């Protein structure tokens, strides 16, 4: 899982829909400046869980919507492990 390959992080889309600037969101997250938020929005890095959950609250969308590539990657990995463990019976999702 290389963060650089994640091109479709969506915090920027939802941030703009809410009418927030990067500075607004960075302040709400308690960040010193907008550089770290920019890294999350561009997919160069992933936020820690507490920041991801804070973004969910601020932007009013589930974390899975904010970071869909990561979500899909994790879901595919879990499905694969589940299929191997259960012999292909009863997927969770």
LINVENBEL-V56378 format. One record per residue. N is the residue number from 1. RES is the residue in three letters. PHI is phi in whole degrees, 0 to 359 (NA if undefined). PSI is psi in radians with two decimals (NA if undefined). D_LAST is the distance of its C-alpha to the last C-alpha in whole Angstrom. Layout:
# LINVENBEL-V56378
n,res,phi,psi,d_last
N,RES,PHI,PSI,D_LAST
N,RES,PHI,PSI,D_LAST
This chain:
# LINVENBEL-V56378
n,res,phi,psi,d_last
1,UNK,NA,1.63,21
2,UNK,263,2.09,24
3,UNK,305,-0.55,24
4,UNK,297,-0.42,27
5,UNK,280,-0.24,24
6,UNK,278,1.82,22
7,UNK,262,-0.26,24
8,UNK,247,0.65,22
9,UNK,299,2.45,22
10,UNK,244,0.22,23
11,UNK,304,-0.61,25
12,UNK,297,-0.69,28
13,UNK,296,-0.87,26
14,UNK,289,-0.57,26
15,UNK,298,-0.80,29
16,UNK,293,-0.65,31
17,UNK,299,-0.59,29
18,UNK,279,-0.17,30
19,UNK,81,0.36,34
20,UNK,266,2.53,34
21,UNK,274,2.92,36
22,UNK,299,-0.66,34
23,UNK,297,-0.72,37
24,UNK,302,-0.89,36
25,UNK,292,-0.72,32
26,UNK,301,-0.73,34
27,UNK,295,-0.75,36
28,UNK,297,-0.53,34
29,UNK,277,-0.18,32
30,UNK,80,0.41,35
31,UNK,275,2.63,35
32,UNK,291,-0.62,39
33,UNK,209,-3.01,39
34,UNK,270,-0.09,36
35,UNK,301,-0.78,36
36,UNK,294,-0.76,33
37,UNK,300,-0.71,31
38,UNK,301,-0.70,32
39,UNK,298,-0.69,30
40,UNK,293,-0.78,27
41,UNK,294,-0.58,27
42,UNK,273,-0.12,28
43,UNK,82,0.26,26
44,UNK,281,-0.40,28
45,UNK,206,2.82,27
46,UNK,252,2.50,24
47,UNK,284,2.71,25
48,UNK,296,2.85,25
49,UNK,306,-0.78,22
50,UNK,297,-0.64,25
51,UNK,288,-0.73,26
52,UNK,299,-0.75,22
53,UNK,292,-0.62,22
54,UNK,295,-0.71,26
55,UNK,298,-0.68,25
56,UNK,302,-0.77,22
57,UNK,290,-0.77,25
58,UNK,294,-0.78,27
59,UNK,268,-0.14,26
60,UNK,61,0.69,24
61,UNK,219,2.61,20
62,UNK,299,2.60,17
63,UNK,305,-0.65,17
64,UNK,300,-0.54,14
65,UNK,284,-0.55,16
66,UNK,286,-0.57,19
67,UNK,230,1.15,18
68,UNK,294,-0.57,16
69,UNK,294,-0.77,16
70,UNK,298,-0.78,16
71,UNK,302,-0.85,12
72,UNK,295,-0.67,12
73,UNK,297,-0.78,13
74,UNK,294,-0.74,12
75,UNK,298,-0.76,8
76,UNK,296,-0.71,10
77,UNK,295,-0.70,12
78,UNK,292,-0.73,10
79,UNK,301,-0.76,8
80,UNK,298,-0.82,12
81,UNK,296,-0.69,13
82,UNK,295,-0.75,10
83,UNK,296,-0.70,12
84,UNK,294,-0.73,15
85,UNK,287,-0.63,15
86,UNK,258,0.06,14
87,UNK,66,0.50,15
88,UNK,85,0.16,13
89,UNK,267,2.38,12
90,UNK,52,1.39,9
91,UNK,289,2.55,6
92,UNK,291,-0.70,4
93,UNK,206,NA,0
